[in-house]
C-alpha cells in the first residue's frame, strides 16, 4: 500500500494554509474569534464564560456531543484548579478540538494491486460533486497517476458536459453516453476501458440524489454490483460529497448514505462560504468515517487532503 496524497513542497503547504485560513474566515468570525474574545477579555474563567463558550460552539454547528466533550473538559479542569488563566483555557480548547478531529484524518490510500483504483463519487444535487471530481482528477494527475473519468450522472446533460470540460482542461479522457443512459452501464464501460488503457484511477460521477429517494439509492447499489462483476473489490472507495454550508443536515445525509450503500470517505466542500465549519467536529464525533478532503474555494487547487491540526490552527490563527 502507498499513500498518493502527500505533498512535500513547504511553499505549497504554506500557500494552502493561507487559503485555508482565508476560507475559514466566516467560521472563525462566528465562533473562534468570539471564543477568544470571551476568554482573553476576562481575567477570571468562571461558569458564565463556559456557558458562553458552549453557546458559541453550538451556534457554529459543532454539535451537542462534541460541544459537551469540549465544555466538560474545561469545567473539570477549572474545578481541579488546573486552569489559572483564560489564555491557557483557549489553548486547552484548541488542543481538545484537534483531539476530536484527528481520528478522521485518514488520507486516501491507493493500492498497487487495485488497477484501476475505482472511486465512486456520490452526493445530493448541489453539493459540488462533479466539480469535486474535476479537482480530484487534477490533484491525482499531479502525483503522476493516469486518470479516467466516467460521466455516470446521466440524469443531467449539463453534468456530462461539465465533466467533459474538466477532462479537456486536464487532458483526461471521459467515458460518456447520451443523457438518460443507464448509469451502471456507463460506469461498467468506463471500468472496462480503464482496464484496457492500464489506467491507475477511475473517478466515477453519479447523479445527485436525496438519501430519502429509495429507488435512486437502489441505483447506486446496482452500480456497485456491476463493478463487482469486473473486480469483486470495486469500488475501492465510495466518496460522499457534502456541502458544509448546510451544517447539521450534512451529518444526517452522511448517516443515511452510509446506511444505504456504505461510505468509506467524505469530502467537505464550500467551507469558504459558510459560518458552519464547526460541523466537521459533529461529523468526527458521531461518525466513524474518514474525512478525505476539504474544499475552501473555487480554485482548482482549493481541494486538499484533510489535516486536523492544520484545520484547527487555521480556525484559531488570529486568536492566538
Secondary structure, 3 states (H helix, E strand, C coil): CEECCCCCCHHHHHHHHHHHHHHCHHHHHHHHHHHHHHHHCCCCCCHHHHHHHHHHHHHCCCCHHHHHHHHHHHHHHHHCCCCCCHHHHHHHHHHHHHHHHHCCCCCCEECCCCCCEEEEEECCCCCCHHHHHHHHHHHHHHCCCCEEEECCCCCCHHHHHHHHHHHHHHCCCEECCCCCCCHHHHHHHHHHHHHHCCCCEEEECCCCCCCCCHHHHHHHHHHHHHHHHHCCCCCCEEEEEEEHHHCHHHHHHHHHHHHHHCCCEEEEECHHHCCCCCHHHHHHHHCCCCEEEEECCCCCCCEEECCHHHHHHHHHCCCC
